[in-house]
Amino acid sequence: MALKASYDTQEAVPAEFKAHYVEKDGKWVVEVEGAPSADDLKKVSDALAAERTAHSETANKLKPFDTIGKTPDEIKAAMVELEEAKTKLEAGGGEKFDQAKYDELVDRKVALQIEPLNRQIEALTTERDAAKTEATNTKTQLTRRDLGTELNAAATAEKMPAEAIPFFVNQALDQFEKSEADGRFLTVRKDGSDTLPGLTPAQMVAEAKKTMPFLWPDTTGAGIKPGEPGGPDTTNNPWMPGAAWNKSEQSRIHNEKGPDEAKRLSQAAGAGDNPYIVRHPKDVEAQKGGRAA
């Protein structure tokens, strides 16, 4: 006796076969080890149906080619030949074939076809160049940042006044290059520069103590006035009151020797801590006194 695939109730299953049936989805179905489930069978059936539909659609699309008697590749080649023939006809103008005119027409058609590609290439080239420029600028900024950090640390270690460090760092940044061999920052001698080559940031700070001593201004002794023995030198000091006051010379000193030297000379001349005032306080007072008189 053959086994049925399923029974509606358990009672309907013959007693000698009950052990081979299990309940599933409200029915008692025969249990066969390794047999595909109903869901699996449905998936396979649906896939086969979809493949038959796709095959049918493709066959319908290719039917017109059956009447022509040529394959799609052959038809494509024929279209190319037809286009060439049309171009030759245009070159001939109904008269004798003109090779030069034909070549001109071909070049024009080719140019029209490749123009979009050229525009795309140009746009991509512009984007690439912009990206390279941005990458270079970012690398330069990071390099200058790291160099500035080293110069700042070296200047601090040599007890350079905090207010003088930004001036020194800005003056020194362009005098260094980063070694490709070991990544160290070393000074280089550029055109018109008197920079000693091969110095590290720490060595340059040490050299600056000799060549730029104004960055480490001496302190004035308590109770000693400018011009007195032991006091600061006021010779040729453009911050001195009266005829010696000279804004152009003050600007030169500030630019060449730095803000700390300008401040030191201003203090030495009794003009105060601000080297950027327009006139010496004594000159201001003298003018007020003159008006009162």
Backbone as JSON, one array per atom type, in Angstrom:
{
  "sequence": "MALKASYDTQEAVPAEFKAHYVEKDGKWVVEVEGAPSADDLKKVSDALAAERTAHSETANKLKPFDTIGKTPDEIKAAMVELEEAKTKLEAGGGEKFDQAKYDELVDRKVALQIEPLNRQIEALTTERDAAKTEATNTKTQLTRRDLGTELNAAATAEKMPAEAIPFFVNQALDQFEKSEADGRFLTVRKDGSDTLPGLTPAQMVAEAKKTMPFLWPDTTGAGIKPGEPGGPDTTNNPWMPGAAWNKSEQSRIHNEKGPDEAKRLSQAAGAGDNPYIVRHPKDVEAQKGGRAA",
  "N": [[0.85, -1.2, 0.0], [0.62, 2.16, -0.93], [1.94, 5.17, 0.5], [0.02, 7.98, 1.44], [0.31, 11.47, 0.76], [-0.79, 13.25, 2.61], [-3.22, 13.59, 5.27], [-6.47, 14.67, 6.36], [-7.16, 14.5, 9.05], [-5.91, 13.07, 12.14], [-7.11, 10.69, 12.79], [-7.75, 9.6, 10.38], [-5.46, 8.55, 9.41], [-3.93, 5.52, 8.64], [-3.5, 3.02, 11.14], [-1.1, 1.53, 11.18], [0.64, 3.26, 9.98], [0.81, 5.58, 11.4], [3.03, 6.45, 12.83], [4.61, 7.62, 10.92], [3.63, 10.04, 10.27], [3.18, 13.57, 10.72], [1.81, 16.46, 12.36], [1.02, 19.35, 10.54], [0.37, 22.61, 9.71], [-2.39, 22.21, 10.21], [-2.94, 19.78, 9.03], [-2.19, 16.26, 8.61], [0.81, 15.18, 7.66], [3.01, 13.15, 5.65], [6.16, 12.3, 6.94], [9.29, 12.66, 5.67], [12.63, 12.02, 5.72], [15.01, 14.44, 4.79], [13.52, 15.35, 2.67], [12.36, 18.09, 0.62], [10.76, 21.04, 1.9], [7.38, 22.33, 1.71], [7.49, 25.07, 1.31], [10.04, 25.39, 0.19], [9.65, 24.02, -2.2], [7.77, 25.68, -3.37], [9.26, 28.05, -3.76], [11.12, 27.19, -5.68], [9.39, 26.57, -7.75], [8.28, 29.1, -8.29], [10.58, 30.47, -9.15], [11.2, 29.08, -11.49], [8.97, 29.71, -13.01], [9.31, 32.49, -13.3], [11.64, 32.5, -14.81], [10.76, 31.3, -17.16], [8.98, 33.25, -18.03], [10.73, 35.45, -18.49], [12.29, 34.37, -20.51], [10.37, 34.11, -22.5], [9.77, 36.82, -22.98], [12.2, 37.75, -23.97], [12.41, 36.24, -26.28], [10.3, 37.31, -27.73], [11.26, 39.87, -28.2], [13.35, 39.36, -29.93], [12.16, 38.4, -32.19], [11.67, 40.16, -34.45], [14.21, 40.2, -35.63], [14.4, 37.72, -36.71], [12.91, 37.82, -39.04], [14.47, 39.53, -40.54], [16.77, 38.15, -40.9], [19.34, 38.35, -39.93], [21.92, 38.53, -37.42], [22.02, 40.38, -34.25], [24.61, 41.55, -34.0], [25.48, 41.56, -36.63], [23.65, 43.32, -37.73], [24.32, 45.65, -36.37], [26.88, 46.13, -37.38], [26.2, 46.62, -40.0], [24.82, 49.01, -39.72], [26.88, 50.76, -39.07], [28.31, 50.72, -41.48], [26.34, 51.88, -43.06], [26.22, 54.45, -42.02], [28.75, 55.38, -42.72], [28.48, 55.35, -45.47], [26.49, 57.29, -45.82], [27.9, 59.54, -45.02], [29.86, 59.65, -46.99], [28.22, 60.15, -49.15], [27.28, 62.68, -48.52], [29.68, 64.03, -48.7], [30.19, 63.84, -51.36], [28.15, 65.33, -52.5], [26.34, 64.76, -54.5], [27.87, 64.79, -56.71], [31.16, 64.2, -58.01], [33.06, 62.14, -55.86], [34.49, 63.62, -52.98], [37.36, 63.43, -51.32], [38.68, 65.05, -49.39], [36.58, 66.6, -48.38], [35.06, 64.58, -47.34], [36.77, 63.62, -45.3], [36.76, 65.87, -43.68], [34.09, 65.98, -42.86], [33.94, 63.58, -41.43], [35.78, 64.1, -39.36], [34.42, 66.18, -38.11], [32.12, 64.92, -37.16], [33.24, 63.04, -35.45], [34.4, 64.78, -33.6], [32.12, 65.91, -32.45], [31.15, 63.69, -31.13], [33.15, 63.1, -29.26], [33.32, 65.38, -27.76], [31.69, 65.64, -25.35], [33.11, 63.82, -23.77], [35.59, 65.05, -23.58], [34.91, 67.33, -22.11], [34.17, 66.14, -19.73], [36.61, 64.98, -18.97], [38.11, 67.3, -18.62], [36.75, 68.47, -16.46], [37.18, 66.53, -14.48], [39.96, 66.67, -14.31], [40.3, 69.25, -13.31], [39.1, 68.94, -10.79], [40.85, 67.07, -9.71], [43.28, 68.54, -9.64], [42.54, 70.55, -7.87], [42.12, 69.06, -5.56], [44.73, 68.11, -5.14], [46.06, 70.52, -4.64], [44.76, 71.35, -2.32], [45.51, 69.29, -0.6], [48.27, 69.7, -0.52], [48.39, 72.28, 0.64], [47.26, 71.73, 3.13], [49.15, 69.96, 4.17], [51.35, 71.68, 4.31], [50.44, 73.56, 6.2], [50.19, 71.91, 8.47], [52.85, 71.16, 8.79], [54.09, 73.64, 9.33], [52.79, 74.22, 11.68], [53.76, 72.19, 13.39], [56.49, 72.84, 13.36], [56.38, 75.41, 14.47], [55.58, 74.74, 17.04], [57.85, 73.39, 17.99], [59.78, 75.45, 17.87], [58.68, 77.28, 19.66], [58.79, 75.81, 22.05], [61.59, 75.53, 22.31], [62.39, 78.21, 22.54], [61.11, 78.92, 24.9], [62.44, 77.25, 26.68], [64.9, 78.48, 26.71], [64.34, 80.68, 28.13], [63.24, 82.91, 26.84], [61.37, 85.89, 26.78], [57.82, 85.66, 27.1], [56.23, 87.39, 25.56], [57.86, 87.97, 23.43], [58.19, 85.69, 21.98], [56.19, 85.0, 19.91], [56.93, 86.86, 17.87], [59.57, 86.04, 17.3], [59.13, 83.38, 16.44], [57.57, 83.76, 14.12], [59.45, 85.06, 12.53], [61.25, 83.03, 12.16], [60.03, 80.81, 10.96], [60.04, 80.54, 8.09], [62.63, 79.87, 7.55], [63.27, 77.26, 7.76], [63.36, 73.81, 6.74], [61.82, 70.62, 6.38], [63.47, 67.63, 6.98], [63.63, 64.98, 4.71], [64.84, 62.62, 5.25], [65.08, 62.05, 8.07], [63.02, 63.43, 9.23], [63.53, 65.7, 10.74], [63.51, 69.22, 11.61], [65.41, 71.58, 9.94], [67.51, 74.42, 9.45], [67.86, 76.33, 6.41], [69.88, 77.87, 3.91], [68.7, 80.45, 2.1], [68.18, 82.37, -0.95], [69.76, 85.45, -0.64], [69.74, 85.3, 2.08], [71.16, 85.24, 5.39], [71.16, 83.12, 7.01], [72.38, 80.53, 9.09], [73.0, 77.35, 7.85], [71.54, 74.07, 8.53], [70.8, 74.12, 11.24], [69.05, 73.09, 14.16], [65.77, 73.75, 15.65], [66.29, 74.3, 18.41], [69.02, 74.9, 18.35], [68.94, 77.15, 16.75], [67.62, 78.99, 18.38], [69.55, 79.29, 20.36], [71.54, 80.49, 18.82], [70.22, 82.83, 18.22], [70.4, 84.23, 20.56], [72.83, 85.42, 20.34], [72.71, 86.9, 17.97], [70.31, 88.28, 18.07], [69.94, 89.83, 20.53], [68.17, 91.62, 21.65], [65.82, 90.34, 22.07], [65.97, 89.28, 24.54], [65.67, 91.35, 26.73], [67.58, 93.45, 28.98], [67.02, 93.91, 32.49], [66.06, 96.9, 34.19], [67.76, 98.52, 36.83], [66.4, 99.04, 40.1], [65.33, 102.26, 41.04], [67.18, 103.59, 39.49], [67.57, 106.07, 37.12], [66.86, 106.88, 33.68], [69.74, 107.68, 31.73], [71.36, 108.16, 33.92], [74.36, 107.14, 35.69], [74.85, 103.69, 35.34], [72.26, 103.36, 34.55], [69.83, 102.71, 31.87], [70.9, 102.85, 28.42], [70.42, 105.79, 26.65], [71.16, 106.88, 24.32], [70.62, 108.04, 21.06], [67.94, 107.36, 21.18], [64.78, 107.09, 19.97], [62.53, 107.5, 21.43], [62.91, 109.41, 23.29], [62.04, 112.55, 24.83], [61.16, 115.7, 23.22], [63.27, 116.97, 20.62], [64.42, 114.57, 19.92], [62.39, 112.73, 19.63], [61.0, 110.43, 17.38], [58.95, 109.09, 15.14], [59.22, 107.55, 12.8], [61.71, 106.3, 13.12], [61.13, 104.89, 15.4], [59.26, 103.04, 14.38], [60.94, 101.64, 12.63], [62.74, 100.39, 14.41], [60.96, 98.81, 15.83], [60.1, 97.04, 13.78], [62.5, 95.85, 12.89], [63.93, 95.04, 15.19], [62.09, 94.16, 16.97], [59.12, 93.99, 19.1], [59.7, 93.94, 21.82], [62.17, 95.2, 22.17], [61.44, 97.73, 21.34], [59.65, 98.38, 23.37], [61.38, 98.32, 25.54], [63.13, 100.49, 25.01], [61.28, 102.54, 25.03], [60.48, 102.52, 27.7], [62.96, 103.13, 28.83], [63.27, 105.73, 28.03], [61.46, 106.98, 29.55], [58.9, 107.07, 28.57], [56.92, 105.3, 29.13], [55.15, 102.07, 29.25], [53.99, 101.55, 26.83], [54.98, 101.5, 23.61], [53.77, 102.66, 21.44], [52.6, 105.13, 21.61], [51.58, 108.44, 20.59], [52.9, 110.8, 21.24], [55.52, 111.95, 23.47], [54.95, 111.83, 26.96], [56.06, 113.96, 28.47], [56.36, 115.95, 26.55], [53.7, 116.39, 25.96], [52.79, 117.44, 28.4], [54.38, 119.71, 28.52], [53.33, 121.15, 26.39], [50.77, 121.62, 27.3], [51.34, 123.24, 29.47], [52.37, 125.46, 28.17], [50.11, 126.43, 26.87], [48.62, 127.17, 29.07], [50.09, 129.27, 30.03]],
  "CA": [[0.0, 0.0, 0.0], [1.42, 3.39, -1.03], [1.66, 6.2, 1.51], [-0.53, 9.24, 0.94], [1.11, 12.62, 1.18], [-1.36, 13.9, 3.79], [-4.59, 13.29, 5.71], [-7.07, 15.84, 7.0], [-7.19, 14.28, 10.51], [-5.04, 11.98, 12.59], [-7.87, 9.44, 12.8], [-7.8, 9.06, 9.02], [-4.19, 7.91, 9.09], [-3.93, 4.11, 9.03], [-2.8, 2.81, 12.41], [0.25, 1.02, 11.01], [1.51, 4.31, 9.43], [0.72, 6.8, 12.2], [4.36, 6.89, 13.27], [5.3, 8.31, 9.83], [2.94, 11.29, 9.95], [3.26, 14.64, 11.71], [0.84, 17.53, 12.11], [1.61, 20.56, 9.98], [-0.63, 23.51, 9.1], [-3.75, 21.65, 10.34], [-3.06, 18.47, 8.37], [-1.19, 15.26, 8.99], [1.58, 14.94, 6.43], [4.03, 12.13, 5.8], [7.47, 12.85, 7.27], [10.34, 11.97, 4.93], [13.91, 12.65, 6.04], [15.73, 15.01, 3.66], [12.62, 15.84, 1.63], [12.18, 19.54, 0.67], [9.5, 21.49, 2.45], [6.46, 22.93, 0.74], [7.99, 26.42, 0.99], [11.14, 25.23, -0.74], [9.11, 23.65, -3.51], [7.11, 26.86, -3.95], [10.3, 28.95, -4.23], [11.66, 26.64, -6.93], [8.34, 26.7, -8.76], [8.19, 30.52, -8.66], [11.77, 30.82, -9.91], [11.05, 28.51, -12.84], [7.94, 30.48, -13.72], [9.9, 33.77, -13.66], [12.6, 32.26, -15.88], [9.99, 31.06, -18.39], [8.44, 34.54, -18.46], [11.83, 36.22, -19.04], [12.65, 33.75, -21.79], [9.33, 34.44, -23.47], [9.92, 38.23, -23.33], [13.39, 37.87, -24.82], [12.08, 35.65, -27.59], [9.45, 38.26, -28.45], [12.1, 40.98, -28.65], [14.24, 38.92, -31.02], [11.39, 37.96, -33.35], [11.9, 40.97, -35.66], [15.48, 39.86, -36.27], [14.2, 36.48, -37.48], [12.42, 38.18, -40.38], [15.56, 40.18, -41.27], [17.72, 37.1, -41.27], [20.69, 38.69, -39.49], [22.1, 38.61, -35.97], [22.18, 41.76, -33.79], [25.96, 42.04, -34.31], [25.54, 41.84, -38.07], [22.86, 44.53, -37.96], [25.1, 46.76, -35.85], [27.94, 46.39, -38.35], [25.56, 47.21, -41.19], [24.48, 50.39, -39.4], [28.13, 51.51, -39.18], [28.56, 50.87, -42.91], [25.35, 52.81, -43.59], [26.62, 55.79, -41.6], [29.88, 55.76, -43.56], [27.96, 55.61, -46.81], [25.8, 58.58, -45.77], [28.92, 60.58, -44.96], [30.46, 59.74, -48.32], [27.24, 60.78, -50.02], [27.3, 64.1, -48.2], [30.94, 64.59, -49.21], [30.12, 63.93, -52.81], [27.2, 66.36, -52.89], [25.68, 64.4, -55.75], [28.83, 64.84, -57.81], [32.31, 63.34, -57.8], [33.42, 62.0, -54.43], [35.54, 64.55, -52.53], [38.0, 62.82, -50.15], [38.96, 66.07, -48.38], [35.31, 66.95, -47.74], [34.68, 63.4, -46.55], [37.58, 63.62, -44.08], [36.3, 66.98, -42.84], [32.82, 65.56, -42.25], [34.24, 62.55, -40.42], [36.39, 64.77, -38.21], [33.4, 66.95, -37.41], [31.25, 63.99, -36.43], [34.02, 62.48, -34.35], [34.55, 65.84, -32.6], [30.85, 66.02, -31.74], [30.99, 62.52, -30.25], [34.12, 63.08, -28.15], [33.26, 66.63, -26.99], [31.27, 65.4, -23.96], [34.18, 63.14, -23.03], [36.62, 66.05, -23.28], [34.42, 68.16, -21.0], [34.24, 65.34, -18.51], [38.03, 64.87, -18.61], [38.54, 68.61, -18.11], [36.17, 68.64, -15.12], [37.88, 65.63, -13.56], [41.31, 67.21, -14.13], [40.18, 70.4, -12.41], [38.85, 68.41, -9.45], [42.09, 66.44, -9.23], [44.25, 69.58, -9.31], [42.07, 71.23, -6.66], [42.37, 68.16, -4.43], [46.17, 68.09, -4.89], [46.41, 71.8, -4.03], [44.25, 71.34, -0.94], [46.35, 68.38, 0.18], [49.56, 70.37, -0.32], [48.2, 73.36, 1.61], [47.04, 71.13, 4.45], [50.44, 69.43, 4.62], [52.18, 72.83, 4.68], [49.92, 74.1, 7.46], [50.54, 70.99, 9.56], [54.3, 71.23, 8.97], [54.4, 74.91, 10.01], [52.29, 74.11, 13.05], [54.7, 71.38, 14.17], [57.72, 73.62, 13.5], [56.11, 76.47, 15.44], [55.55, 74.14, 18.38], [59.24, 73.13, 18.4], [60.44, 76.74, 18.11], [58.11, 77.83, 20.9], [59.35, 75.05, 23.18], [63.02, 75.85, 22.43], [62.5, 79.58, 23.04], [60.7, 78.9, 26.31], [63.51, 76.62, 27.45], [66.0, 79.45, 26.82], [63.82, 81.8, 28.93], [62.86, 84.07, 26.05], [60.12, 86.43, 27.31], [56.66, 85.13, 26.4], [55.71, 88.33, 24.58], [58.77, 88.03, 22.3], [58.2, 84.4, 21.28], [55.48, 85.03, 18.62], [57.74, 87.58, 16.89], [60.7, 85.19, 16.92], [58.63, 82.22, 15.68], [57.18, 84.22, 12.79], [60.67, 85.36, 11.78], [62.05, 81.81, 11.93], [59.29, 79.74, 10.27], [60.42, 80.37, 6.69], [64.05, 79.55, 7.44], [63.45, 75.83, 8.01], [62.75, 72.79, 5.9], [61.75, 69.33, 7.07], [64.32, 66.63, 6.33], [62.93, 63.77, 4.27], [65.56, 61.45, 5.76], [64.76, 61.71, 9.46], [61.87, 64.2, 9.7], [63.92, 66.82, 11.6], [63.48, 70.56, 11.04], [66.75, 72.14, 9.86], [67.56, 75.68, 8.72], [68.45, 76.3, 5.07], [70.29, 79.19, 3.44], [67.98, 80.8, 0.89], [68.76, 83.51, -1.67], [69.76, 86.7, 0.11], [69.63, 85.05, 3.52], [72.42, 84.98, 6.09], [70.87, 82.06, 7.97], [73.31, 79.4, 9.14], [72.26, 76.13, 7.49], [71.71, 72.86, 9.33], [70.51, 74.31, 12.66], [67.76, 72.64, 14.67], [65.11, 74.85, 16.34], [66.99, 74.62, 19.66], [70.29, 75.55, 18.01], [68.67, 78.49, 16.22], [67.34, 79.85, 19.53], [70.84, 79.59, 20.97], [72.2, 81.44, 17.93], [69.5, 84.1, 18.31], [70.89, 84.95, 21.74], [73.99, 86.21, 19.93], [72.38, 87.8, 16.87], [69.1, 89.04, 18.39], [69.92, 89.95, 21.99], [67.06, 92.45, 22.1], [64.72, 89.48, 22.47], [66.17, 89.03, 25.97], [66.04, 92.68, 27.24], [68.09, 93.52, 30.36], [66.12, 94.61, 33.42], [66.6, 98.15, 34.7], [67.9, 98.5, 38.28], [65.41, 99.84, 40.83], [65.78, 103.56, 41.5], [68.12, 104.19, 38.53], [66.83, 106.78, 36.1], [67.51, 106.9, 32.37], [70.79, 108.66, 31.58], [72.24, 108.16, 35.08], [75.35, 106.03, 35.68], [74.23, 102.4, 35.66], [70.93, 103.31, 33.97], [69.8, 102.25, 30.48], [71.48, 103.75, 27.42], [69.4, 106.57, 25.95], [71.76, 107.47, 23.12], [69.88, 107.78, 19.83], [66.67, 106.72, 21.53], [63.74, 107.91, 19.35], [61.41, 107.7, 22.35], [63.25, 110.51, 24.19], [61.19, 113.71, 24.56], [61.76, 116.81, 22.49], [63.68, 116.8, 19.23], [64.82, 113.18, 19.66], [61.19, 111.91, 19.36], [60.99, 110.17, 15.94], [58.05, 107.96, 14.92], [59.75, 106.69, 11.74], [62.77, 105.49, 13.72], [60.45, 103.96, 16.31], [58.71, 101.96, 13.56], [62.06, 100.83, 12.13], [63.24, 99.55, 15.51], [59.94, 97.79, 16.11], [60.07, 96.04, 12.72], [63.78, 95.16, 12.74], [64.43, 94.48, 16.44], [61.02, 93.5, 17.68], [58.32, 94.81, 20.02], [60.28, 94.02, 23.18], [63.19, 96.23, 22.16], [60.72, 99.0, 21.3], [59.12, 98.62, 24.72], [62.51, 98.62, 26.44], [63.59, 101.85, 24.76], [60.21, 103.45, 25.48], [60.59, 102.61, 29.16], [64.22, 103.8, 29.17], [63.11, 107.16, 27.77], [60.43, 107.52, 30.43], [57.65, 107.25, 27.84], [55.95, 104.32, 29.6], [55.23, 100.69, 28.75], [53.39, 101.46, 25.5], [55.86, 102.17, 22.64], [53.0, 103.1, 20.29], [51.96, 106.42, 21.87], [51.86, 109.42, 19.53], [53.86, 111.81, 21.71], [56.07, 111.69, 24.79], [54.15, 112.5, 28.01], [56.66, 115.24, 28.87], [56.03, 116.92, 25.51], [52.29, 116.73, 26.14], [52.69, 118.31, 29.56], [54.99, 121.0, 28.17], [52.41, 121.87, 25.54], [49.67, 122.1, 28.16], [51.86, 124.36, 30.27], [52.49, 126.61, 27.27], [48.78, 126.97, 26.66], [48.16, 127.83, 30.32], [50.76, 130.55, 30.16]],
  "C": [[0.89, 1.26, 0.0], [1.0, 4.39, 0.03], [1.1, 7.44, 0.84], [0.32, 10.4, 1.48], [0.56, 13.25, 2.44], [-2.77, 13.39, 4.06], [-5.12, 14.51, 6.43], [-7.06, 15.7, 8.52], [-6.27, 13.13, 10.86], [-5.76, 10.64, 12.55], [-7.88, 8.78, 11.43], [-6.53, 8.33, 8.64], [-4.26, 6.45, 9.53], [-3.04, 3.89, 10.26], [-1.36, 2.37, 12.2], [1.22, 2.09, 10.47], [1.53, 5.59, 10.28], [2.09, 7.34, 12.6], [5.09, 7.69, 12.2], [4.67, 9.64, 9.49], [3.08, 12.28, 11.1], [2.27, 15.73, 11.34], [1.57, 18.78, 11.58], [0.52, 21.34, 9.26], [-2.02, 22.9, 9.11], [-3.97, 20.32, 9.67], [-1.98, 17.54, 8.88], [-0.47, 14.82, 7.71], [2.66, 13.92, 6.7], [5.38, 12.8, 6.02], [8.54, 12.01, 6.59], [11.65, 12.71, 5.19], [14.6, 13.15, 4.77], [14.83, 15.55, 2.56], [12.46, 17.35, 1.74], [10.82, 19.9, 1.22], [8.63, 22.08, 1.36], [6.93, 24.33, 0.33], [9.13, 26.35, -0.01], [10.65, 24.9, -2.15], [8.45, 24.85, -4.19], [8.14, 27.85, -4.51], [10.87, 28.49, -5.56], [10.66, 26.83, -8.06], [8.23, 28.14, -9.24], [9.38, 30.94, -9.5], [11.69, 30.29, -11.34], [10.04, 29.3, -13.66], [8.51, 31.82, -14.17], [10.89, 33.61, -14.82], [11.88, 32.03, -17.21], [9.43, 32.38, -18.95], [9.53, 35.39, -19.12], [12.25, 35.68, -20.4], [11.66, 34.11, -22.88], [9.47, 35.89, -23.94], [11.11, 38.43, -24.26], [13.12, 37.34, -26.22], [11.23, 36.61, -28.41], [10.26, 39.43, -28.99], [12.95, 40.6, -29.86], [13.49, 38.48, -32.28], [11.62, 38.81, -34.59], [13.2, 40.62, -36.38], [15.37, 38.57, -37.09], [13.76, 36.79, -38.9], [13.51, 38.84, -41.21], [16.59, 39.15, -41.72], [19.14, 37.41, -40.88], [20.72, 38.76, -37.97], [22.21, 40.07, -35.55], [23.55, 42.33, -34.11], [26.09, 42.39, -35.79], [24.77, 43.12, -38.39], [23.62, 45.76, -37.49], [26.21, 47.13, -36.83], [27.38, 47.05, -39.61], [25.21, 48.67, -40.95], [25.73, 51.27, -39.49], [28.45, 51.76, -40.66], [27.6, 51.89, -43.53], [25.74, 54.25, -43.24], [27.8, 56.28, -42.43], [29.41, 56.11, -44.97], [27.26, 56.96, -46.87], [26.82, 59.72, -45.77], [29.59, 60.76, -46.31], [29.52, 60.44, -49.3], [27.2, 62.29, -49.79], [28.56, 64.75, -48.75], [30.9, 64.75, -50.72], [29.18, 65.01, -53.29], [26.5, 66.06, -54.2], [26.61, 64.41, -56.94], [29.97, 63.87, -57.53], [32.71, 63.32, -56.34], [34.62, 62.88, -54.09], [36.14, 64.0, -51.23], [38.24, 63.84, -49.04], [37.69, 66.45, -47.63], [34.83, 65.81, -46.85], [35.44, 63.38, -45.22], [37.12, 64.72, -43.12], [35.01, 66.62, -42.12], [33.03, 64.51, -41.16], [34.82, 63.18, -39.16], [35.36, 65.54, -37.39], [32.49, 66.05, -36.57], [31.97, 63.37, -35.24], [34.17, 63.51, -33.22], [33.28, 65.99, -31.78], [30.66, 64.86, -30.76], [31.93, 62.57, -29.05], [34.07, 64.36, -27.31], [32.78, 66.41, -25.56], [32.35, 64.73, -23.12], [35.28, 64.13, -22.66], [36.2, 66.95, -22.12], [34.51, 67.42, -19.68], [35.68, 65.2, -18.03], [38.52, 66.17, -18.01], [38.02, 68.84, -16.69], [36.9, 67.77, -14.09], [39.31, 66.12, -13.28], [41.3, 68.38, -13.16], [39.96, 69.94, -10.97], [40.12, 67.8, -8.86], [43.11, 67.49, -8.8], [43.86, 70.31, -8.03], [42.35, 70.37, -5.42], [43.86, 68.11, -4.09], [46.62, 69.38, -4.2], [45.97, 71.84, -2.57], [45.11, 70.45, -0.05], [47.71, 69.01, 0.49], [49.45, 71.47, 0.73], [48.02, 72.82, 3.02], [48.35, 70.61, 5.02], [51.35, 70.57, 5.08], [51.74, 73.42, 6.01], [50.31, 73.22, 8.65], [52.04, 71.05, 9.85], [54.69, 72.5, 9.72], [53.91, 74.88, 11.46], [53.27, 73.33, 13.92], [56.02, 72.13, 14.39], [57.53, 74.73, 14.53], [56.1, 75.95, 16.86], [56.98, 73.89, 18.88], [59.98, 74.43, 18.71], [59.95, 77.36, 19.42], [58.7, 77.14, 22.13], [60.82, 75.4, 23.4], [63.21, 77.25, 23.0], [62.13, 79.66, 24.51], [61.8, 78.31, 27.18], [64.69, 77.56, 27.66], [65.56, 80.73, 27.52], [63.62, 83.07, 28.11], [61.54, 84.59, 26.6], [58.94, 85.99, 26.44], [56.16, 86.07, 25.31], [56.62, 88.44, 23.35], [58.72, 86.77, 21.44], [57.42, 84.44, 19.96], [56.27, 85.74, 17.52], [58.88, 86.7, 16.38], [60.24, 84.02, 16.05], [58.26, 82.63, 14.26], [58.39, 84.53, 11.91], [61.39, 84.08, 11.36], [61.35, 80.77, 11.06], [59.78, 79.48, 8.86], [61.89, 80.01, 6.49], [64.34, 78.06, 7.63], [62.83, 75.01, 6.9], [62.77, 71.47, 6.67], [62.55, 68.29, 6.3], [63.5, 65.4, 5.96], [63.56, 62.52, 4.87], [65.1, 61.06, 7.16], [63.63, 62.55, 10.04], [62.22, 65.37, 10.6], [63.75, 68.14, 10.84], [64.89, 71.14, 11.1], [66.7, 73.44, 9.05], [68.24, 75.49, 7.38], [68.81, 77.74, 4.69], [69.6, 79.45, 2.1], [68.63, 82.04, 0.27], [68.64, 84.78, -0.84], [69.67, 86.53, 1.61], [71.01, 84.8, 4.12], [72.24, 83.91, 7.16], [71.93, 80.97, 7.91], [72.55, 78.13, 8.83], [72.52, 75.0, 8.49], [71.42, 73.0, 10.8], [69.15, 73.73, 13.01], [67.07, 73.84, 15.32], [65.83, 75.27, 17.62], [68.3, 75.35, 19.39], [70.06, 76.96, 17.46], [68.35, 79.46, 17.36], [68.65, 80.25, 20.22], [71.61, 80.61, 20.14], [71.55, 82.82, 18.02], [69.93, 84.91, 19.53], [72.08, 85.84, 21.39], [73.58, 87.28, 18.9], [71.16, 88.68, 17.14], [68.97, 89.22, 19.9], [68.75, 90.78, 22.51], [65.83, 91.63, 22.48], [64.81, 89.08, 23.94], [66.57, 90.36, 26.63], [66.53, 92.6, 28.69], [67.11, 94.27, 31.23], [66.83, 95.84, 33.96], [66.65, 98.1, 36.22], [66.92, 99.44, 38.95], [66.03, 101.15, 41.27], [66.74, 104.24, 40.55], [67.32, 104.82, 37.41], [67.59, 106.74, 34.77], [68.54, 108.01, 32.3], [71.74, 108.74, 32.76], [73.24, 107.03, 34.98], [74.68, 104.73, 36.12], [72.83, 102.27, 35.08], [71.0, 102.87, 32.51], [70.33, 103.3, 29.54], [70.35, 104.47, 26.68], [69.95, 107.25, 24.72], [70.97, 107.06, 21.89], [68.58, 107.03, 20.09], [65.53, 107.59, 20.98], [62.51, 108.09, 20.23], [61.7, 108.83, 23.37], [62.4, 111.73, 23.84], [61.94, 114.78, 23.77], [62.13, 116.44, 21.08], [64.05, 115.36, 18.9], [63.63, 112.3, 19.29], [61.04, 111.73, 17.84], [60.15, 108.92, 15.67], [58.58, 107.02, 13.83], [60.83, 105.76, 12.28], [62.18, 104.48, 14.69], [59.9, 102.76, 15.52], [59.81, 101.05, 13.03], [62.57, 99.88, 13.2], [62.24, 98.45, 15.82], [59.97, 96.67, 15.07], [61.35, 95.22, 12.66], [64.22, 94.45, 14.02], [63.34, 93.89, 17.33], [60.33, 94.39, 18.69], [58.93, 94.94, 21.42], [61.37, 95.08, 23.25], [62.54, 97.61, 22.12], [60.18, 99.37, 22.68], [60.23, 99.0, 25.68], [62.99, 100.05, 26.27], [62.55, 102.88, 25.21], [60.26, 103.64, 26.99], [61.84, 103.39, 29.57], [64.11, 105.31, 28.99], [62.06, 107.8, 28.66], [59.1, 107.74, 29.75], [56.58, 106.25, 28.25], [56.11, 102.97, 28.94], [54.7, 100.55, 27.32], [54.25, 102.22, 24.49], [55.12, 102.76, 21.45], [52.3, 104.44, 20.51], [52.41, 107.44, 20.83], [52.92, 110.42, 19.96], [54.35, 111.43, 23.1], [55.24, 112.45, 25.82], [54.73, 113.85, 28.43], [56.36, 116.33, 27.84], [54.58, 117.35, 25.61], [52.11, 117.7, 27.28], [53.26, 119.7, 29.25], [54.04, 121.83, 27.31], [51.24, 122.43, 26.36], [50.12, 123.31, 28.98], [51.96, 125.62, 29.45], [51.16, 127.27, 27.02], [48.3, 127.74, 27.88], [48.78, 129.17, 30.48], [50.12, 131.56, 29.21]]
}
